[in-house]
Each structure stands twice: as C-alpha cells, then as structure tokens.
Amino acid sequence: MDSYCDGLKCRECGREYGLEPIFACEFCFGPLEVNYRYEDIREAMSVAGVEAGPNSLWRYSPLLPCSPKYKIDLGAGFTPLIKADRLAKVLGLSNLWLKNDTVNPTWSFKDRVVSIAIARAREFGFDAIACASTGNLANSVAAHAAAAQMDAYVFIPSDLEQGKIVGSAIYAPNLVKVNGSYDDVNRLCTELSMKKHWAFVNINVRPYYSEGSKTLGYEICEQLGWRAPSHIIAPMASGSMYTKIWKSLQELHKIGLIEEPNTRMSGAQALGCSPISTAYKNNTFTFVPQKPNTIAKSLAIGNPADGYYALKQMEETNGHAESATDEEIIEAINLLAETEGIFAETAGGVTIACLKKLVQSGAIHSSEEVVAVISGGGLKTVEAVSEVANNAMLVEANATAFEKETAQRSSQNVR
C-alpha cells in the first residue's frame, strides 16, 4: 500500500475531492485537508514497527499523504527532545522539554513540510516547485529541489535576514525578492499559481504540505515513551504547525498508539505581528490582519491562513496565546543559549519569551510537563543578537595582557 489517504475534504462544508493539487473548496472556499483510512492505518502501524523504521519523519509514513517511493529524504525529522532542567529552574517549571528542530537539514522545521510537499509534487508529475516564504521555507524548498533535480522558484520579502537569503541562494533556485511583506508575496504567488504549472507548496499543494508538521507531535509522544505531555507551546505564523501538532496527538490515539491526549496547546507570537494572540486576548475568533513590524520575520504573517482554527483549538484544549516584544525575544534567545546550549532563531526566542510570560501569569502551571517547540536555528538570524559579539576580549598575545583584562572585567562585573 503506497498511502492510506483517499482524497481531500473541506474543513467547513465537508465536501470531498480526489487527491488533486487544489487547496480550497469550490463550493464554500473553505480549506481542504487530507482524508485518511484510519482503520487501515491502525492495522498497518505498531509501536514496534515505528521504532524499527528510519531515523527520520518517514518512520510515520502510513500517516503521511504521499507514497514513500517519491520521497526526497535529506534526513528531516526525529530531532532531539531535550530535558531542559536549567531553563526550567529559571522559568519556574518543574518539568520542561525542548523539541529541538534547529538540527534539521536546513535548520528549521520547514524541512518536515517540504519533505511531504515535494514527494506529493513528484507524485503529481510536477517538474517545478515554488513557494512564498519568510525565509525558512525558501531554504528548504531550494535544498530539496536541488536534491530532486527540480526547478525551484522561491519568492521572499526583500528585507529578509541575510542568512536566510544566502541559505536559499546557495542551492541555485530562481530566487525572487519582492518589495513588500509576506502577505504581498503570498498574493503574488497565488496569482502565479493560476498561470504556472508549478507545485506551490503552500498554495496548491498546501493540504499535503501542512501534514508534515504532524510529525512533530508523533515524535514528541514517541520520545516521551508513547504518551502525550500535559502542555505544548509552539510558535505561530499561519497557525498551521500549531494546529497540526494537536491533530497528530488525536491521530495517534485514534490508531491506538497512545492514550487519549489531554494536552493543553498554547501558541506564541511576536507582538509586532500577533493577529492570533491579539484575537485570543480580545476573546474573539475573528482576527484582524496586521502589518508586520518585528525582528521575528519567520513569524511575520499578518493574515494567517489557519488563524481561526488555531483560536478554536486554544478553546478546545484550554490553551493560551501570548506575544513578546523584540526586546523580550532577544533576551529569550540569549537565555536559551546560556542555559541549554541551543542557539535559536527569533521564532525560538518568541516561544521561550511567551512561555516565560505564561508561567509568570499562572496560565501555565509550574507542575505541568511542558514541551516547547524550538523551530529554527539562530545562525539564520544573527542580526538579532549580533551585539553579544561586542563583549569579546581583545588582548595582546601574552598571559600578562590576558590577566590584566580579566581583572579589569571582574572589577567592572563584565562577562
């Protein structure tokens, strides 16, 4: 059996479609998602079978919407789940884990979704792959397309961090910088998707692409000994990853691999682009699009496609949403690095900053077992924390100069 999915289904009206490169219902324009045969998957999957699988997201292939024979496997997924005792102590938690997706092939969780998107695109017969991106997705699409020998067209806002621009350009895609925000880039790509026979991973292949985020939840449960934690906090841009993690827990229960999850789901956004968090705090399911103004460019989606569903999920799971200022994001990046040795990009800083605020407010209880998703690596966004390099010593090449400088720093309480 190549895959256990039969077609697509509208999340709003329930109309069903075949396995096609489409993303919206023709009747109500609601988003489409993949339909699975869970009874067949229950027969096909077991704990022993998963644990004997590859050390990548493909160990969960029956729950993914594509045939493994079309995969381009750069080794995405099965990233570490780290017990973060030092950070937990600082934050006032007794039990904290970090899902460290900074170690994926292009250093972000986007390798998960692109692995699925490119497999499905190849299965559909596309010979070119494209995306609208705030940076991480562009990096991953460019890398996977290079490995697949497919043409790639990646569209990004022109003001992205240099690390993310270089991180795409190195794979020699058709790199297009657009004057405007991500929402402007996405509108352009939506228009082009109606004219070009390309697989736009987050437009016409979106129902399949988004399923890749589920593997975060599968791994968390497996790494905890096949159980769900009491609380997960994840960064939100479109809201897709946040909602798919919860879907993954429900699926593992549906096929009998974990007990029924009672996990609270909380989301984190940057204050400079926080339409979902703002709606949550205003106690409404109607979010107002925002013009991004934040250093967390990977989360800078002012009109989130899954915003409504993220808000509904918060209510369903008794979760929360929080937002962090640029200053709080930078502080959290430094805190995570100093306590746990993980250098996260700005999105990771958003997650830790918001976790800190939620613990301080009592929204997250100190006794809860919390998993925080760290979604991307810090070398992509060095501009945000480049001032730390100014603290380096500069001495002459002799021990006397070193001892003099360290004594002076000690007296001034400078690290």
C-alpha positions in Angstrom: 0.0 0.0 0.0 1.6 3.3 -1.1 -0.5 5.6 1.1 -3.6 5.5 3.2 -5.3 8.6 2.0 -8.3 8.6 -0.2 -8.9 12.3 -1.0 -9.4 15.8 0.3 -12.3 17.1 2.4 -13.4 20.7 3.1 -13.0 21.6 6.7 -16.1 23.8 6.6 -18.8 22.1 4.5 -17.4 18.6 4.3 -17.4 18.2 0.5 -15.0 15.7 -0.7 -12.5 15.8 -3.6 -9.9 13.5 -5.1 -6.2 13.6 -4.4 -5.6 16.7 -6.6 -3.3 19.8 -6.4 -6.0 22.1 -5.0 -6.3 23.8 -1.7 -9.8 25.4 -1.4 -13.4 24.1 -1.7 -15.1 25.1 -4.9 -18.4 25.5 -3.1 -17.6 27.4 0.1 -13.9 28.3 -0.4 -13.1 26.5 2.9 -9.6 25.0 3.3 -9.1 21.3 2.2 -7.4 18.7 4.3 -6.4 15.1 3.7 -8.8 12.2 4.4 -7.2 9.0 5.8 -8.4 5.5 6.3 -7.5 5.3 10.0 -8.8 1.7 10.4 -6.4 0.5 7.8 -3.6 2.6 9.4 -4.4 1.0 12.8 -3.8 -2.4 11.2 -0.6 -1.2 9.5 1.1 0.6 12.3 2.5 -0.6 15.6 4.9 0.8 18.2 7.5 -1.9 17.2 7.1 -1.1 13.5 7.6 2.6 14.0 10.6 2.1 16.3 12.2 -0.2 13.7 11.8 2.5 11.0 14.2 5.1 9.7 15.5 7.8 12.0 13.5 10.4 10.1 9.9 11.5 9.7 9.4 8.7 7.2 9.0 6.2 10.2 5.4 7.5 10.3 4.8 7.1 6.6 1.3 5.5 6.9 0.1 8.7 8.5 1.5 10.9 5.7 -0.3 11.9 2.4 2.2 10.6 -0.1 3.9 7.5 -1.3 7.4 7.0 0.2 8.7 5.9 -3.2 8.6 9.6 -4.3 10.4 10.9 -1.3 13.5 13.1 -1.3 15.0 12.2 2.1 17.5 14.7 3.4 17.1 13.3 6.9 14.3 15.6 8.2 12.7 14.8 11.5 13.3 12.6 14.5 15.1 15.6 16.1 16.1 15.6 19.8 13.7 16.1 22.7 15.8 17.6 25.4 15.2 17.7 29.1 15.7 21.4 29.9 16.3 21.4 33.7 18.4 24.6 33.8 15.9 26.6 31.8 13.0 25.1 33.7 14.5 26.3 37.0 14.9 29.9 35.7 11.3 29.9 34.4 9.8 28.3 37.5 8.8 25.0 35.9 9.4 21.5 37.3 9.3 19.6 34.0 10.3 21.2 30.7 11.3 19.6 27.4 12.6 21.3 24.3 11.8 19.9 20.8 15.0 21.0 19.0 14.2 21.4 15.3 17.2 23.6 14.8 19.1 20.4 13.7 17.0 19.6 10.6 18.9 19.6 7.3 18.3 23.3 6.6 18.0 24.1 10.3 14.3 24.6 10.7 11.0 22.6 11.0 10.2 23.6 7.4 12.2 20.5 6.2 9.3 18.4 7.6 6.6 20.1 5.5 8.7 20.4 2.4 9.7 16.7 2.5 6.0 15.9 2.2 5.2 18.6 -0.3 8.0 17.6 -2.7 7.1 13.9 -2.5 3.4 14.7 -3.4 4.5 17.2 -6.1 6.6 14.4 -7.8 3.7 12.0 -7.4 1.5 14.5 -9.2 4.1 14.8 -12.0 5.2 18.5 -11.5 8.7 19.3 -12.7 8.9 22.6 -10.9 8.3 23.5 -7.2 7.7 27.0 -5.8 6.8 28.8 -2.6 6.0 32.1 -0.9 8.3 32.3 2.2 9.5 34.3 5.1 12.9 32.6 4.7 12.9 29.1 6.3 10.6 27.6 3.7 12.6 29.1 0.9 15.7 27.5 2.3 14.1 24.1 2.5 12.4 24.2 -0.9 15.6 25.2 -2.6 17.6 22.4 -0.9 15.0 19.7 -1.6 14.6 20.9 -5.2 18.3 20.7 -5.8 18.4 17.1 -4.4 15.4 16.2 -6.6 16.9 18.0 -9.7 13.7 20.0 -10.0 13.4 23.7 -11.0 12.7 25.9 -8.0 11.1 29.3 -7.7 11.2 30.8 -4.3 9.6 34.2 -3.5 10.6 36.1 -0.4 10.2 39.6 1.0 13.2 41.7 0.0 14.1 42.7 3.6 14.8 39.2 4.9 17.8 38.4 7.1 20.9 37.8 5.0 21.4 34.4 6.4 18.1 33.3 5.0 18.7 34.8 1.6 22.1 33.1 1.3 20.6 29.9 2.8 18.3 29.8 -0.3 20.6 31.2 -3.0 23.4 28.6 -2.3 21.2 25.9 -3.8 20.8 28.0 -7.1 17.0 28.3 -7.2 15.2 31.0 -9.1 15.2 33.4 -6.1 12.8 36.3 -6.3 12.9 39.1 -3.8 9.6 41.0 -3.7 9.1 44.6 -2.4 6.5 44.0 0.3 5.5 41.9 3.2 5.0 38.1 3.2 1.3 38.7 2.6 2.2 40.6 -0.5 4.5 37.8 -1.6 1.7 35.2 -1.0 -0.8 37.2 -3.0 1.7 37.3 -6.0 2.3 33.5 -5.7 -1.5 32.8 -5.5 -1.9 34.7 -8.8 1.0 32.9 -10.4 -0.3 29.5 -9.2 -3.3 30.1 -11.6 -1.0 30.6 -14.5 2.0 28.4 -13.9 2.1 24.6 -13.9 4.2 24.6 -10.7 3.7 22.9 -7.4 3.4 25.9 -5.0 4.0 24.1 -1.7 2.0 26.4 0.4 -0.8 27.1 -2.1 -1.9 24.4 -4.5 -0.1 21.6 -2.6 -0.9 23.1 0.9 -3.2 20.3 2.1 -0.4 17.8 1.8 2.4 20.1 2.7 0.8 21.1 6.1 0.6 17.4 7.1 4.4 17.4 7.5 4.0 19.4 10.8 2.2 16.4 12.3 5.5 14.6 12.6 6.5 17.0 15.4 3.7 15.6 17.6 4.3 12.0 16.6 7.9 12.3 17.7 7.2 14.1 20.9 4.8 11.3 22.0 7.2 8.6 20.9 10.2 10.2 22.7 8.2 10.5 25.9 7.5 6.8 25.8 4.3 6.9 23.7 2.4 9.4 25.7 1.3 13.0 25.2 2.6 15.7 27.5 0.3 17.9 29.6 1.2 21.1 27.7 2.8 22.1 24.4 3.8 25.6 23.4 4.6 26.3 19.7 5.3 29.4 17.6 2.5 30.6 15.3 2.8 32.3 11.9 0.0 31.0 9.7 -1.1 28.8 12.7 -0.7 25.6 10.6 2.1 24.0 12.6 0.3 24.7 15.9 -3.0 23.1 14.7 -1.3 20.1 13.1 0.6 19.1 16.3 -2.8 18.7 18.1 -4.1 16.7 15.1 -1.2 14.4 15.4 -1.9 13.6 19.0 -5.5 12.8 18.1 -4.4 10.6 15.3 -2.0 8.6 17.5 -4.9 8.0 19.9 -7.3 7.1 17.0 -5.0 4.3 15.8 -4.3 3.0 19.4 -0.6 4.1 19.9 -1.3 6.5 22.8 -4.0 7.1 25.5 -6.5 9.9 24.8 -4.5 13.1 24.9 -5.3 15.8 27.5 -2.7 18.2 26.2 -3.2 21.9 26.5 -2.0 23.8 23.4 -0.6 27.3 23.7 0.7 29.5 20.9 3.4 32.2 20.8 3.6 35.2 18.5 5.8 38.3 18.2 4.0 41.4 19.4 4.8 43.2 16.1 2.8 40.6 14.2 0.3 38.9 16.6 -3.1 38.7 14.9 -3.9 35.3 16.6 -2.7 36.3 20.0 -4.5 39.6 19.9 -7.8 37.9 18.9 -7.3 35.5 21.8 -6.8 38.3 24.3 -9.8 40.1 22.9 -11.9 36.8 23.4 -12.9 36.6 19.8 -12.5 34.1 16.9 -12.2 37.0 14.4 -8.7 38.2 14.0 -7.7 41.5 12.4 -4.9 41.3 9.8 -1.8 43.2 10.8 1.1 44.8 9.1 4.3 43.1 10.4 6.8 45.1 12.4 9.0 42.6 14.3 12.5 41.1 14.2 10.8 37.7 14.1 10.4 37.7 10.4 9.8 34.0 10.1 6.5 34.6 12.0 5.6 37.8 10.2 2.4 36.7 8.6 -0.2 39.4 9.2 -3.1 37.4 7.7 -2.8 33.9 9.0 -4.5 31.2 6.9 -5.2 29.0 9.9 -5.7 31.7 12.5 -9.4 30.8 13.0 -8.6 27.2 13.5 -5.8 28.0 15.9 -8.1 30.1 18.0 -10.7 27.3 18.1 -8.0 24.8 19.1 -7.0 27.0 22.1 -10.5 27.0 23.3 -10.9 23.2 22.7 -7.7 22.4 24.6 -7.9 25.1 27.3 -4.7 26.6 25.9 -3.5 30.2 25.7 -1.8 32.6 23.4 0.9 35.2 24.3 3.0 37.7 22.4 6.5 39.0 23.0 8.3 42.3 22.3 11.5 42.4 20.2 13.5 43.1 23.5 11.9 40.0 25.1 12.7 37.9 22.1 16.4 38.8 22.2 16.5 38.2 25.9 14.9 34.8 25.5 17.3 33.8 22.7 20.2 34.6 25.0 18.6 32.7 27.9 18.0 29.6 25.9 21.6 29.6 24.6 23.1 30.2 28.1 21.1 27.6 29.9 20.7 24.8 27.4 23.3 25.4 24.7 20.7 25.8 21.9 21.0 28.8 19.6 17.6 29.5 18.2 16.4 31.9 15.6 14.0 34.7 16.6 11.0 32.3 16.4 12.6 30.2 19.1 13.0 33.4 21.2 9.3 34.1 20.7 8.4 30.7 22.1 10.6 30.9 25.2 9.7 34.6 25.9 6.0 33.7 25.7 6.5 30.6 27.8 8.1 32.8 30.5 5.2 35.2 30.5 2.6 32.4 30.6 4.3 30.8 33.6 4.6 34.2 35.4 0.9 34.9 34.8 -0.1 31.4 36.1 -1.6 30.4 32.7 0.9 27.6 32.6 1.2 25.8 36.0 4.7 25.1 37.4 3.8 21.4 37.8 2.8 20.8 34.2 5.0 18.8 31.9 5.7 21.3 29.1 7.2 20.8 25.7 8.4 23.9 23.9 9.0 23.7 20.2 12.2 25.4 19.0 11.6 25.6 15.3 14.7 27.1 13.7 18.5 27.7 14.2 20.0 31.0 15.2 22.6 31.4 12.5 19.8 32.4 10.2 19.0 35.5 12.3 22.4 36.6 13.7 21.4 40.2 13.2 19.0 40.0 16.1 21.7 39.2 18.7 24.9 40.4 17.0 25.7 42.8 19.9 26.8 39.8 22.0 30.0 39.7 19.9 30.9 43.2 21.3 31.6 41.6 24.6 34.6 39.7 23.4 38.0 40.4 24.9 40.8 41.9 22.8 44.2 41.3 24.3 47.8 41.1 23.2 49.3 37.6 22.7 50.7 37.2 26.2 49.5 36.0 29.6 50.1 39.3 31.4 47.7 41.1 29.0 45.1 38.4 29.5 45.3 38.6 33.3 45.1 42.4 33.3 42.0 42.4 31.0 40.2 39.7 33.1 40.9 41.5 36.3 39.6 44.7 34.9 36.4 43.0 33.6 35.9 41.3 37.0 36.1 44.7 38.8 33.6 46.1 36.4 31.4 43.0 36.6 31.6 42.5 32.8 31.4 39.0 31.4 
